[in-house]
Amino acid sequence: MTHDDALRLFVKTLRNLEQWMDKAAAHAQAKSFEVDVLAHARLAPDAFDFARQVQAGCDQAKYAAAYLSGKQAPSHPDTEQTFAELRQRVQKCVAFLETVPARDLVGSEERKVAPPWLGGKWLRGDDYLMHVAIPNFFFHATMAYAILRHNGVELGKMDYIGSLPTQEG
């Protein structure tokens, strides 16, 4: 998997997340409750709620794209409280990821990635993507999925995986 492949997979999963949110809205309407209640649902008292899972997943994707391409990541202050605001966050993240062409990732395997939270330490681009960005992104995406599923939204494996590029014959 190339670094460009990883960013494209982040985009696909974020678009799948929007579809999960569509199903959550339909579920809320069918059960006569406001969908934004689910924005604050969580799996455990000490776990992030749905909104924070979405924010964190978006952050992992945008920082991976920024660090690996040498671009500046857009700022998002984590103020989203509603599904409408979370959708905007996802759409902004996808839009940013789509501004990073494969040519900007050439040599990113060797790029020095030094996020502030590493306290002066750094990782090679390959190691950052494999040990930080990908697992963290999918952790938060999976938790967002699980929160909706736990709250009765009818989601299945194919909702998580999304469309497949199948061929005829």
C-alpha positions as CSV (number, residue, x, y, z in Angstrom):
1,M,0.0,0.0,0.0
2,T,1.4,3.4,-1.0
3,H,0.9,6.5,1.1
4,D,-1.5,7.7,-1.6
5,D,-3.5,4.5,-1.2
6,A,-3.8,5.2,2.5
7,L,-5.1,8.7,1.9
8,R,-7.6,7.4,-0.6
9,L,-8.7,4.7,1.9
10,F,-9.2,7.5,4.5
11,V,-11.5,9.3,2.0
12,K,-13.5,6.2,1.3
13,T,-14.0,5.5,5.0
14,L,-15.0,9.1,5.7
15,R,-17.6,8.9,2.9
16,N,-18.8,5.6,4.4
17,L,-19.1,7.5,7.7
18,E,-21.4,10.0,6.1
19,Q,-23.6,7.1,5.0
20,W,-23.7,5.7,8.5
21,M,-24.8,9.2,9.6
22,D,-27.6,9.0,7.0
23,K,-28.7,5.7,8.4
24,A,-28.6,7.2,11.9
25,A,-30.8,10.1,10.9
26,A,-33.3,7.6,9.3
27,H,-33.2,5.5,12.5
28,A,-33.8,8.6,14.7
29,Q,-36.7,9.7,12.6
30,A,-38.3,6.2,12.6
31,K,-37.9,6.0,16.4
32,S,-39.1,9.6,16.9
33,F,-36.0,11.1,18.5
34,E,-33.6,13.8,17.5
35,V,-30.5,12.4,15.7
36,D,-28.2,14.9,17.5
37,V,-28.7,12.8,20.7
38,L,-26.4,10.3,19.0
39,A,-23.7,12.9,18.6
40,H,-23.1,12.6,22.4
41,A,-23.6,8.8,22.7
42,R,-20.6,6.8,23.9
43,L,-19.7,3.2,24.5
44,A,-18.3,3.7,28.0
45,P,-18.4,6.5,30.5
46,D,-14.6,7.2,30.0
47,A,-14.7,6.9,26.2
48,F,-15.1,9.6,23.6
49,D,-18.6,10.3,22.4
50,F,-19.6,10.0,18.7
51,A,-18.8,13.6,17.9
52,R,-15.2,13.3,19.4
53,Q,-14.7,10.0,17.6
54,V,-15.5,11.7,14.3
55,Q,-13.3,14.7,15.1
56,A,-10.4,12.5,16.1
57,G,-10.7,10.3,13.0
58,C,-10.8,13.4,10.8
59,D,-7.7,14.7,12.6
60,Q,-5.8,11.5,12.0
61,A,-6.5,11.6,8.3
62,K,-5.8,15.3,7.8
63,Y,-2.5,15.2,9.8
64,A,-1.3,12.2,7.9
65,A,-2.0,14.0,4.7
66,A,-0.3,17.1,5.9
67,Y,2.8,15.5,7.5
68,L,3.4,13.2,4.6
69,S,2.9,15.9,1.9
70,G,4.6,18.8,3.6
71,K,1.4,20.8,3.6
72,Q,-0.2,22.7,6.4
73,A,-3.2,20.9,8.0
74,P,-6.4,22.9,8.2
75,S,-7.4,24.0,11.6
76,H,-10.6,22.6,13.1
77,P,-11.4,23.7,16.7
78,D,-13.4,20.6,17.7
79,T,-16.6,22.5,18.4
80,E,-19.0,20.3,16.4
81,Q,-22.0,19.3,18.5
82,T,-24.6,18.2,15.9
83,F,-24.7,15.8,13.0
84,A,-24.9,18.7,10.6
85,E,-21.7,20.2,12.0
86,L,-20.0,16.8,12.0
87,R,-21.0,16.3,8.3
88,Q,-19.3,19.6,7.5
89,R,-16.2,18.5,9.4
90,V,-16.0,15.3,7.4
91,Q,-16.6,17.1,4.2
92,K,-13.8,19.6,5.0
93,C,-11.5,16.8,5.8
94,V,-12.3,14.9,2.6
95,A,-11.8,18.2,0.6
96,F,-8.4,18.7,2.1
97,L,-7.3,15.1,1.5
98,E,-8.3,15.5,-2.1
99,T,-5.9,18.4,-2.5
100,V,-3.0,16.1,-1.9
101,P,-1.9,14.6,-5.2
102,A,0.2,11.4,-5.3
103,R,3.2,13.5,-6.6
104,D,3.2,15.4,-3.3
105,L,3.8,12.1,-1.4
106,V,6.8,11.0,-3.4
107,G,9.6,10.4,-0.9
108,S,7.2,10.7,2.1
109,E,8.4,7.3,3.3
110,E,11.6,9.0,4.4
111,R,10.1,12.3,5.5
112,K,10.7,13.3,9.1
113,V,7.4,13.5,10.9
114,A,7.6,15.3,14.3
115,P,4.1,15.9,15.7
116,P,4.2,18.2,18.8
117,W,2.9,15.5,21.0
118,L,6.2,13.5,20.4
119,G,8.1,16.1,22.5
120,G,11.0,16.6,20.1
121,K,11.1,13.0,18.8
122,W,10.2,12.1,15.3
123,L,9.2,9.1,13.1
124,R,9.9,8.3,9.5
125,G,6.9,8.9,7.3
126,D,6.4,5.1,6.8
127,D,6.5,4.5,10.5
128,Y,4.2,7.4,11.3
129,L,1.6,6.1,8.8
130,M,1.9,2.4,9.8
131,H,2.2,2.8,13.6
132,V,0.2,6.0,14.3
133,A,-2.1,7.3,11.5
134,I,-3.7,4.2,10.1
135,P,-4.4,2.4,13.4
136,N,-5.7,5.6,15.0
137,F,-7.8,6.6,12.1
138,F,-9.5,3.1,12.0
139,F,-9.8,3.0,15.7
140,H,-11.9,6.2,15.8
141,A,-13.9,5.2,12.7
142,T,-14.6,1.8,14.2
143,M,-15.7,3.4,17.5
144,A,-18.0,5.8,15.7
145,Y,-19.5,2.8,13.8
146,A,-19.9,0.9,17.1
147,I,-21.6,3.8,18.9
148,L,-24.2,4.0,16.2
149,R,-24.6,0.2,16.0
150,H,-24.9,0.0,19.8
151,N,-27.7,2.6,19.7
152,G,-29.7,0.5,17.3
153,V,-28.7,2.0,13.9
154,E,-28.9,-0.9,11.4
155,L,-25.4,-1.1,10.1
156,G,-23.6,-4.1,8.8
157,K,-20.1,-5.1,7.6
158,M,-20.8,-3.8,4.1
159,D,-21.7,-0.4,5.5
160,Y,-18.3,-0.3,7.1
161,I,-16.4,-1.7,4.0
162,G,-18.5,0.4,1.5
163,S,-18.6,-0.1,-2.2
164,L,-16.3,-2.6,-3.9
165,P,-14.6,-1.9,-7.3
166,T,-15.9,-5.2,-8.8
167,Q,-15.4,-6.2,-12.4
168,E,-17.7,-8.2,-14.7
169,G,-16.7,-11.7,-15.8
